[in-house]
């Protein structure tokens, strides 16, 4: 049962955001460079939903208006932040309280809007600025703290002092978690009395009596014998309510408190407690006997006994594996209708949750939270370990241009079939989600390109790292889902792929041969790219109609797809000069397992221009194209850069540098 979540956000004129309209998912991972607006995005949500904000916090300043606005408060400019919420329809309290916020029934959607606007006098002169938060489309339906008590946002800051939060009495998530349970006052009093007896035994020790007397005497001397200044000693709080304050989490065999555990483990513990604290409590783990008797009167289908078992203390304990999901939904509906649990629904936002965490722990925690937790969570992160395990529809990419206008791109509506989704998520998992952090992406189909293209860029005087361009080897020619992903995130891309030239012998397609004069031929790579560009909606068939291969090659390049003639390695061999030939011979001599005859055979094939035979020898000698490419990357010469690769590198750099336009 997923909790309510923010499904859409619109921001106008606020800080980095001039005009943003973004769809979100139940879980959200927000990525982007430093100072691009990730924290300001959360701040915008806090203006509406954060119960820790005071009324004064919701009044804005001139500096909160976007920098591009000229004298915004003199000219009556407004800041508006609107959120839409979905996933609330199962919760009776939210349905009742937020009925004026409903803007759509299919799917059920609430809207809440923050507006910072000028108040004007009778002469239309601005007197001051005021804010209002309202429900739905009617500005008279005011959103109040009572609404926020039911639906709110909790932000855990990047620079957080977990140890301090855990030690604080009322702020401690441990104490707040305990408060959610209906603890019996009589039982607490009985425990307090037993503790008091134990405490009295300690107080009867002669040494303790002496210490008490010393303190009392000194205190009376220094206080001037003030009235009501008798000293008493106690080992701990005895009041039943205060007993709960003393609860603390101890870790490990040595039962270490949070003050003695690592910052990373403190973070894990804190986030664990927060997730438990804000969980949906419609179905309680424990039902007291008195409450059970009341519920049983309405339980005509005897659904309670299917899920709860009475223990030796007379409480009824939830057995979560007792029945089917359908019946559990029935239990949820029954308790939602009859128990009216006193709870709020909290959306958790965590800035840089990777702080102090080992990469393995990062992946473990994020996989659990992003894939299994029913709580709506928003992460902002710089961690590839988080993005690598994030569901593909949870990513939001924030980009800030030279005018400090931040734009947001979301994968929430990414249209991939299930197989494509799984393929891309497996790739992102294996490659640690690096695709999300590039300012530009070069998609390639093999490991040779992955090793060699960065080296080719260096030869051309292009630093891919300096331009934040990432080469992504997808190990296939199925570029479509990756292009769709990058388009959704607004990340510039280009493709470098093989032409895969072939000749027709009747109906047979002969690959891995060099071009013969007058032969009937075509390119598989050209067809694949053409089909892909049509599928993603970047070209239509009419634009490609009646064009020969040279015209198509130009058209595809204009659309970011740079197609070779043969394969990448053969195109290198075909382009290189005498220096390049010597480089190939030298690298083979360094890696070959055999002797001079093996080298001579390789050299002969290379000198004769039998390039596919050259590649076969690299594979047959047990070297492998990947290993050969890795060694070759350190010895390349400029003549080995094919023209289509050179064009692709220049194009992606130009796209990255002009991404603001």
C-alpha positions in Angstrom: 0.0 0.0 0.0 2.0 3.0 -1.3 1.5 6.3 0.6 0.4 9.5 -1.1 3.0 11.2 -3.2 3.7 14.5 -5.1 2.9 13.7 -8.7 3.4 17.1 -10.2 5.2 20.4 -9.3 4.9 23.8 -11.0 7.2 26.7 -9.9 7.1 30.2 -11.3 9.7 33.0 -10.5 11.1 31.3 -7.4 14.9 31.3 -7.0 16.5 29.2 -9.8 13.1 28.4 -11.3 11.6 30.9 -13.7 8.9 28.5 -15.1 9.1 24.8 -14.3 6.4 22.1 -14.8 7.5 18.6 -13.9 5.8 15.2 -13.4 7.1 13.0 -10.5 6.9 9.4 -9.4 6.2 7.8 -6.0 10.0 7.6 -5.5 12.2 10.3 -6.9 15.9 10.7 -7.4 17.0 14.2 -8.2 20.4 14.6 -9.9 22.3 17.6 -11.2 25.4 19.7 -10.7 26.2 21.8 -7.6 24.2 25.0 -7.4 21.7 23.9 -10.1 18.7 24.2 -7.7 18.1 20.8 -6.1 17.9 22.2 -2.6 15.8 25.2 -3.8 13.4 22.7 -5.3 12.9 21.0 -1.9 12.6 24.4 -0.3 9.7 25.2 -2.7 7.9 22.1 -1.5 8.7 23.0 2.1 6.9 26.3 1.8 3.7 24.3 1.4 4.2 21.1 3.3 6.9 21.4 5.9 5.3 21.6 9.4 8.7 22.8 10.9 8.4 26.0 8.9 7.1 29.0 10.9 4.7 31.6 9.5 7.7 33.9 9.1 9.6 31.3 7.1 6.9 31.4 4.5 7.3 35.1 3.9 9.8 35.6 1.1 12.4 38.2 0.3 13.5 40.1 -2.8 16.3 37.6 -3.2 13.8 34.7 -3.5 12.6 36.1 -6.9 14.3 34.9 -10.0 17.4 36.9 -11.0 16.0 37.6 -14.4 13.1 39.6 -13.1 13.7 43.4 -13.0 12.5 45.0 -9.7 10.0 42.2 -9.1 8.5 43.6 -5.9 8.1 47.1 -7.3 6.5 45.7 -10.5 4.1 43.4 -8.6 5.6 40.1 -9.8 4.3 37.0 -8.1 5.9 33.7 -6.9 3.7 30.7 -7.4 4.4 27.1 -6.4 1.8 24.4 -7.0 1.9 20.7 -6.2 -0.4 17.9 -7.1 -0.8 14.8 -5.0 -2.0 11.4 -6.0 -2.3 8.0 -4.2 -4.5 9.4 -1.4 -7.9 7.9 -2.3 -7.7 5.0 0.1 -7.4 7.2 3.2 -10.7 8.4 4.6 -9.2 11.2 6.6 -7.5 12.7 3.6 -10.6 12.3 1.5 -12.6 14.2 4.0 -10.1 16.9 4.8 -9.0 17.6 1.3 -12.2 17.5 -0.6 -11.9 21.1 -1.7 -8.4 20.3 -3.2 -9.6 17.8 -5.7 -8.9 18.8 -9.3 -9.2 15.5 -11.1 -11.1 12.3 -10.4 -9.3 10.1 -12.9 -6.7 9.6 -11.5 -7.8 11.2 -8.2 -5.6 14.3 -7.8 -5.3 17.0 -5.2 -3.8 20.4 -5.9 -2.3 22.8 -3.3 -0.8 26.2 -4.3 1.5 28.6 -2.5 1.2 32.2 -3.8 3.4 35.2 -2.8 1.6 38.3 -4.1 1.4 42.1 -3.7 -1.3 43.7 -1.6 -2.5 47.0 -3.2 -4.4 50.0 -2.0 -7.4 51.7 -3.6 -5.0 53.5 -6.0 -3.5 50.2 -7.1 -0.3 51.0 -5.3 1.7 48.1 -3.7 1.5 48.3 0.1 3.3 45.1 1.0 3.5 41.4 0.0 1.5 38.6 1.5 1.4 34.8 1.0 -1.5 32.4 0.9 -1.7 28.6 0.5 -5.0 27.4 -1.0 -6.7 24.2 -2.0 -7.7 23.3 -5.6 -8.5 26.1 -7.9 -10.4 28.4 -5.5 -8.1 30.8 -3.6 -10.7 31.1 -0.9 -10.2 27.5 0.2 -7.3 28.1 2.5 -4.7 25.4 3.3 -4.1 25.5 7.1 -1.9 23.8 9.6 -4.6 21.2 10.2 -4.2 20.1 6.6 -0.5 20.0 7.1 -1.0 17.8 10.2 -2.4 15.1 7.8 -0.1 15.6 4.8 3.4 17.0 5.2 7.0 16.9 4.1 10.1 16.0 6.2 13.4 17.1 4.9 16.7 15.6 6.2 19.4 18.1 5.3 22.7 17.3 3.7 24.7 18.8 6.5 22.9 16.9 9.2 23.9 16.2 12.8 22.5 12.7 13.2 24.1 12.2 16.6 22.5 15.4 18.0 19.1 14.5 16.5 19.2 11.0 18.0 20.2 12.3 21.4 17.5 15.0 21.5 14.5 14.0 23.6 11.5 15.3 21.7 13.2 15.5 18.2 14.5 11.9 18.4 12.8 9.7 15.8 13.2 6.9 18.4 11.0 8.7 20.9 8.5 9.8 18.2 8.3 6.2 17.1 7.5 5.0 20.6 4.8 7.7 20.9 3.0 6.1 18.0 2.2 3.0 20.0 -0.7 2.9 22.5 1.3 2.1 25.6 -0.7 1.2 28.7 -0.3 3.8 31.5 -0.9 1.2 34.2 1.8 -1.0 32.8 4.2 1.9 32.7 3.3 2.9 36.3 4.0 -0.7 37.5 7.4 -0.6 35.8 8.2 2.8 37.2 7.4 1.6 40.8 9.7 -1.3 40.4 12.5 1.0 39.1 11.8 3.3 42.1 12.3 0.4 44.5 15.6 -0.4 42.9 16.6 3.2 43.0 15.8 3.5 46.7 18.2 0.5 47.4 21.0 2.5 45.7 20.1 5.6 47.7 20.5 3.7 51.0 24.2 3.1 50.4 26.3 4.9 53.0 28.5 6.4 50.3 25.5 7.8 48.4 24.1 9.3 51.6 27.5 10.9 52.3 27.6 12.4 48.8 24.1 13.7 49.1 25.0 15.4 52.4 28.1 17.0 50.9 26.1 18.4 48.0 23.3 19.6 50.2 25.6 21.4 52.6 27.6 23.2 49.8 24.5 24.1 47.9 22.9 25.7 51.0 26.0 27.7 51.7 26.2 29.1 48.2 22.5 29.7 47.8 22.1 31.5 51.1 19.7 29.0 52.5 17.0 29.7 50.0 13.6 28.2 50.6 12.8 24.9 48.9 16.3 23.9 48.1 16.5 20.4 49.4 18.7 18.1 47.3 17.5 14.6 46.2 19.5 12.1 44.1 18.1 9.7 41.6 19.7 7.3 39.1 17.1 7.9 36.4 13.7 9.3 35.7 11.0 7.5 37.5 7.9 9.2 36.1 6.1 6.8 33.7 6.0 9.3 30.8 9.6 10.2 31.2 10.7 6.6 31.0 10.1 6.7 27.3 12.6 9.6 26.9 15.4 7.3 28.2 15.0 4.7 25.4 18.0 4.7 23.2 19.3 2.4 20.4 22.4 0.4 21.2 24.4 -1.3 18.4 26.4 -4.5 18.2 27.7 -7.1 20.7 29.1 -4.4 22.9 25.8 -2.4 22.8 27.4 0.8 21.7 25.3 4.0 21.8 25.1 6.3 18.8 27.9 8.5 20.2 30.3 5.6 19.7 29.3 4.3 16.2 30.5 5.6 12.8 28.8 8.5 11.0 27.8 6.1 8.2 26.0 3.7 10.6 24.4 6.7 12.3 23.0 7.8 9.0 21.6 4.3 8.3 20.0 4.1 11.7 18.5 7.6 11.4 17.0 7.0 8.0 15.7 3.6 9.1 14.0 5.2 12.1 12.5 8.0 9.9 11.1 5.5 7.4 9.5 3.6 10.3 8.2 6.8 11.8 6.4 7.9 8.7 5.1 4.6 7.6 1.4 4.0 6.9 -0.1 2.9 10.2 -3.6 2.0 8.9 -2.9 -1.6 9.7 -1.4 -1.7 13.2 1.1 -4.4 14.3 -0.5 -4.6 17.7 -4.2 -4.3 18.7 -5.1 -4.0 22.4 -7.8 -6.3 23.7 -10.2 -3.3 24.4 -9.8 -2.1 20.8 -10.2 -5.6 19.5 -13.5 -6.0 21.1 -14.8 -2.8 19.6 -13.5 -3.7 16.1 -15.0 -7.2 16.3 -18.5 -5.8 16.6 -18.2 -4.5 13.0 -16.2 -7.4 11.6 -19.0 -9.3 10.0 -16.6 -11.1 7.6 -14.3 -12.2 10.4 -11.3 -10.7 8.6 -9.5 -9.8 11.8 -9.0 -13.4 13.0 -7.4 -14.2 9.6 -4.6 -11.7 10.2 -4.2 -11.4 14.0 -3.2 -13.9 16.7 -3.6 -13.3 20.4 -0.4 -13.6 22.4 0.1 -14.5 26.1 -0.3 -10.9 27.1 -3.7 -10.6 25.7 -2.7 -8.4 22.7 -3.4 -9.3 19.1 -0.3 -9.4 16.9 -0.4 -9.0 13.1 0.6 -12.0 11.1 1.5 -10.4 7.7 1.8 -13.6 5.8 -1.5 -15.0 6.8 -3.4 -14.5 3.6 -3.5 -13.2 0.0 -2.9 -9.7 -1.2 -6.6 -9.3 -2.0 -7.6 -10.2 1.5 -5.0 -7.8 2.9 -6.6 -5.1 0.9 -9.9 -6.0 2.5 -8.2 -5.8 6.0 -6.8 -2.4 5.0 -10.2 -1.0 3.9 -11.9 -2.4 7.0 -9.4 -0.8 9.5 -9.3 2.4 7.5 -13.1 2.6 7.9 -13.5 1.5 11.4 -10.3 2.3 13.3 -9.6 5.9 12.2 -5.9 5.7 13.0 -4.5 9.0 14.2 -1.7 9.6 11.8 -0.3 11.9 9.2 1.2 11.1 5.8 4.7 12.3 5.5 6.8 12.5 2.3 10.4 12.1 3.2 13.1 14.1 1.4 16.8 13.3 2.0 19.6 15.5 0.7 22.7 13.5 -0.3 21.8 10.3 1.6 25.2 8.9 0.6 27.0 10.9 3.3 29.6 8.8 5.0 28.3 5.5 3.5 30.4 2.8 1.8 29.3 2.3 -1.8 28.1 -1.3 -1.1 25.9 0.0 1.7 24.6 2.8 -0.5 23.4 0.3 -3.1 21.9 -2.0 -0.4 20.0 0.8 1.3 18.8 2.5 -1.8 17.6 -0.7 -3.4 15.6 -1.4 -0.3 14.1 2.0 -0.1 13.5 2.6 -3.8 12.1 -0.8 -4.7 10.4 -2.0 -1.5 9.4 0.8 0.7 5.7 2.0 0.6 6.8 5.5 1.7 7.1 8.3 -0.8 10.8 9.4 -0.8 12.7 12.1 -2.6 16.5 11.9 -2.8 18.9 14.5 -4.1 22.2 13.0 -4.8 25.6 13.0 -6.5 26.0 9.3 -6.0 26.2 6.9 -9.0 25.6 4.1 -6.5 22.1 5.5 -5.8 21.2 6.2 -9.5 22.5 2.8 -10.6 19.8 1.0 -8.5 17.0 3.6 -9.0 14.0 2.5 -11.1 14.3 4.2 -14.5 11.1 6.2 -14.0 12.3 7.9 -10.8 15.0 10.2 -12.2 14.7 14.0 -12.3 17.6 15.8 -14.0 18.2 19.5 -13.1 20.2 21.7 -15.4 21.1 25.3 -14.9 22.0 27.6 -17.8 24.3 30.6 -17.9 21.4 32.9 -16.9 20.8 30.7 -13.8 17.5 29.5 -15.1 17.1 25.9 -13.9 15.2 23.4 -16.0 14.0 20.1 -14.8 13.5 16.9 -16.8 11.8 13.8 -15.5 11.5 10.1 -16.6 8.2 9.7 -14.8 6.4 9.5 -18.2 9.1 7.6 -20.1 7.4 5.2 -22.5 9.4 2.0 -22.6 8.1 -1.6 -22.9 8.9 -3.9 -20.0 11.8 -5.7 -21.8 13.4 -2.4 -22.7 13.0 -1.1 -19.2 14.7 -4.1 -17.7 17.5 -4.0 -20.2 18.3 -0.3 -19.5 18.0 -0.8 -15.7 20.4 -3.7 -15.8 22.8 -1.6 -17.9 22.5 1.3 -15.4 23.0 -1.1 -12.5 26.2 -2.6 -14.0 27.6 0.7 -15.1 26.7 2.5 -11.9 24.3 5.0 -13.4 27.1 7.2 -15.0 24.8 8.1 -17.9 22.8 10.5 -15.5 25.8 12.6 -14.6 27.2 13.5 -18.0 26.5 16.9 -19.6 26.7 15.0 -22.9 26.6 11.3 -23.8 28.2 9.3 -26.6 26.4 6.1 -27.1 28.5 3.3 -28.7 27.9 -0.4 -29.3 31.1 -2.1 -28.2 34.0 -2.2 -25.8 36.5 -1.2 -28.5 34.8 2.2 -29.0 34.6 2.6 -25.2 38.4 2.4 -24.9 39.5 4.1 -28.1 37.1 7.0 -28.6 38.3 9.0 -25.6 41.8 8.6 -26.9 40.7 9.7 -30.3 39.2 12.8 -28.7 42.5 13.6 -27.0 44.3 13.4 -30.3 41.8 16.0 -31.7 42.5 18.3 -28.7 39.1 17.5 -27.1 38.9 16.6 -23.4 35.8 14.6 -22.8 36.3 14.8 -19.0 36.6 18.6 -19.1 33.4 18.8 -21.2 31.7 16.3 -18.9 31.0 14.0 -21.8 30.7 10.3 -21.0 31.1 7.4 -23.5 28.5 4.7 -22.8 29.0 1.3 -24.3 25.6 -0.4 -24.4 26.9 -3.7 -25.8 24.3 -3.7 -28.6 22.8 -1.7 -31.4 19.5 -1.2 -29.6 19.9 2.5 -29.0 16.2 3.3 -28.9 15.5 3.1 -25.1 18.7 5.0 -24.3 17.9 7.8 -26.7 14.4 8.0 -25.2 15.9 8.1 -21.7 18.4 10.9 -22.6 15.7 12.9 -24.5 13.4 12.7 -21.4 16.3 14.0 -19.2 17.3 16.7 -21.6 20.9 15.4 -21.9 22.6 16.0 -25.3 23.7 12.8 -27.0 25.2 11.4 -30.2 25.6 7.8 -31.5 28.7 6.3 -33.1 27.8 3.0 -34.7 29.0 0.5 -37.3 27.7 0.7 -40.9 27.9 -3.1 -41.2 28.3 -3.0 -45.0 27.1 -6.1 -46.8 26.7 -7.4 -50.4 23.8 -9.3 -51.8 24.3 -12.7 -53.6 20.8 -13.4 -54.6 18.9 -13.3 -51.3 22.1 -14.0 -49.2 23.6 -11.1 -47.3 27.4 -11.4 -47.1 28.9 -9.5 -44.2 32.6 -8.9 -43.2 33.8 -8.3 -46.7 35.4 -5.3 -48.3 33.5 -3.4 -50.9 33.6 -4.9 -54.4 33.2 -2.8 -57.5 29.7 -2.9 -59.0 28.3 -5.2 -56.3 24.8 -4.8 -55.1 25.2 -3.7 -51.5 23.6 -1.9 -48.5 24.2 -1.1 -44.8 22.5 -2.8 -41.9 23.7 0.0 -39.6 21.9 2.6 -41.7 18.6 0.7 -41.6 18.9 0.2 -37.8 19.5 3.9 -37.3 16.7 4.9 -39.6 14.2 2.7 -37.9 15.3 4.0 -34.5 14.9 7.6 -35.4 11.4 6.9 -36.7 10.4 5.0 -33.6 11.6 7.8 -31.2 9.7 10.4 -33.4 12.8 12.3 -34.4 12.3 11.6 -38.2 9.4 10.3 -40.2 9.4 8.1 -43.2 8.7 10.9 -45.6 11.9 12.7 -44.6 13.9 9.6 -45.6 11.9 8.7 -48.7 13.8 8.5 -52.0 17.2 9.4 -50.4 20.3 7.5 -51.3 22.8 6.3 -48.7 25.0 9.4 -48.9 21.9 11.7 -48.3 20.7 9.5 -45.5 24.1 9.5 -43.9 24.1 13.3 -43.8 20.5 13.4 -42.5 21.3 10.9 -39.7 24.4 12.8 -38.7 22.4 16.0 -38.5 20.2 14.1 -36.0 23.1 13.0 -33.9 23.7 9.5 -35.4 27.1 8.9 -37.0 27.2 5.7 -39.0 30.5 4.1 -40.2 31.1 2.1 -43.3 32.2 -1.3 -42.1 32.9 -1.9 -38.4 34.6 0.5 -36.1 37.9 -1.4 -36.2 37.9 -1.9 -40.0 37.1 1.8 -40.5 40.1 2.7 -38.4 42.3 0.4 -40.5 40.9 1.8 -43.7 41.6 5.4 -42.6 45.1 5.1 -41.2 48.4 6.0 -42.8 51.7 4.2 -42.6 52.2 5.3 -39.0 48.9 3.8 -38.1 49.9 0.5 -39.7 53.1 0.4 -37.6 51.0 1.1 -34.5 48.8 -1.9 -35.2 51.8 -4.2 -35.8 53.6 -3.0 -32.7 50.5 -3.6 -30.4 50.0 -7.1 -31.9 53.7 -7.9 -31.2 53.2 -6.9 -27.6 50.2 -9.1 -27.0 50.6 -12.1 -29.3 51.3 -15.4 -27.6 53.3 -16.9 -30.5 56.5 -16.2 -32.2 57.8 -14.5 -35.4 55.7 -16.6 -37.8 52.6 -15.5 -36.1 53.7 -11.8 -36.3 54.6 -12.2 -40.0 51.2 -13.6 -40.9 49.5 -10.7 -39.1 51.8 -8.1 -40.8 51.1 -9.7 -44.2 47.3 -9.5 -43.7 47.6 -5.9 -42.7 49.9 -4.9 -45.6 47.6 -6.6 -48.0 44.6 -4.7 -46.7 42.7 -7.8 -45.6 41.3 -6.0 -42.6 38.7 -8.6 -41.6 41.4 -11.2 -41.6 43.5 -8.9 -39.3 40.6 -8.8 -36.8 40.2 -12.6 -37.1 43.8 -13.1 -36.2 43.4 -10.8 -33.1 40.5 -13.0 -32.0 42.0 -16.4 -32.9 45.3 -15.7 -31.1 43.4 -15.4 -27.9 44.1 -11.6 -27.6 40.5 -10.4 -28.0 39.3 -7.2 -29.5 38.7 -5.6 -26.1 42.2 -6.2 -24.8 43.7 -5.1 -28.1 41.6 -1.9 -28.1 42.7 -1.2 -24.5 46.4 -1.4 -25.5 45.9 0.4 -28.8 44.2 3.4 -27.1 47.6 4.4 -25.6 49.4 4.3 -28.9 46.9 5.8 -31.4 47.9 8.3 -34.2 45.5 10.9 -35.6 45.2 9.2 -39.0 43.3 6.3 -37.3 40.4 8.6 -36.4 37.6 7.9 -39.1 35.8 11.0 -40.4 32.4 10.0 -38.9 34.0 9.6 -35.4 35.7 13.0 -35.8 32.4 14.6 -36.8 30.6 13.0 -33.9 33.1 14.3 -31.3 32.9 17.8 -32.7 29.1 17.7 -32.7 28.7 16.5 -29.1 31.1 19.1 -27.8 29.1 21.8 -29.7 25.8 20.4 -28.3 27.1 20.5 -24.7 28.5 24.0 -25.1 25.2 25.3 -26.6 22.8 23.3 -24.5 21.3 26.5 -23.1 20.0 27.6 -26.4 
